[in-house]
Amino acid sequence: MGMLYRITVGVVRKTVPILEGLGMARFPGTVRVENTNHCNANCITCTRELMKRPTGFMDMGLFRKIVDECAANRVRKLHLHNFGEPMLDKRLVEKIVYARKNGIETRLFTNMSVMTEELASSLVEAGLGKIKISMDGNTPQTFEAIRRGLSYERVVRNIELLLRERERQGKENPRIELVFVETERNYFEREEFVRRWKHRVDGVHITSYHNWAGSLRKEGGGRGRELPCPRIWQTFTVLWDGRVALCCMDYNGDVVLGNLNEESIREIFNGEKLRRIREYHLQGRFHMIPICRDCELRR
């Protein structure tokens, strides 16, 4: 996210040489595996109420297939989250262990509401590499107005539980980081939030919320620069049922690139559907992909 991308928008005649000139890989550097799209919250910055696809949990056989291909292609980090709460998956620890045995570090993005002492112990022991926790407030009133359905006190208690368990086992991982998504509802708590947590966890991130590819309205949003999105060259998002979505913004699976139950990551990543979308981006024809047309993350 901190890198700068300078890509010239123009007519594309020979796609492959252009991509090679940009140093784009033939295998994704970041693979995101949605172990589940079930969630126990209804946050105001989320499009959960708009999601129409079925909910479920990723089969272990499919997960092993993904990990095996990633390991064979030297992927070293796997994100076990997408559009759901990963800790609702009862086979989460088993998946972390399998990835670690194949030399792959796992990362989670969680609301931290369902952590237990047993799960905390298992996650540390399994070798989870990093955990990012959504924490959009410094008081119960603010947090619970944004993270609807969750308890502020419970989340704080669970963060402290994981910190103690990591110390008890004498481990450095998982790295524990908090993410505060700044909005018009919580910006006044930002500084106190940073002061409270900056010396207690491994990282505190203040970010701004986005419009979920045009699905949510924001106050004061401008159009910004029209640039190709680096995500479609660098990331790979697998939904729980094996279908591959265009990116992590495609919460509904509207743009499906392929299915890992039938194809490989390499085939889909270098396939015709994604090649054409990349061409549209390089040509500045974002209107050809509705989900990309109004997305703020490429600006």
Disulfide bonds with the S-S distance in Angstrom:
none
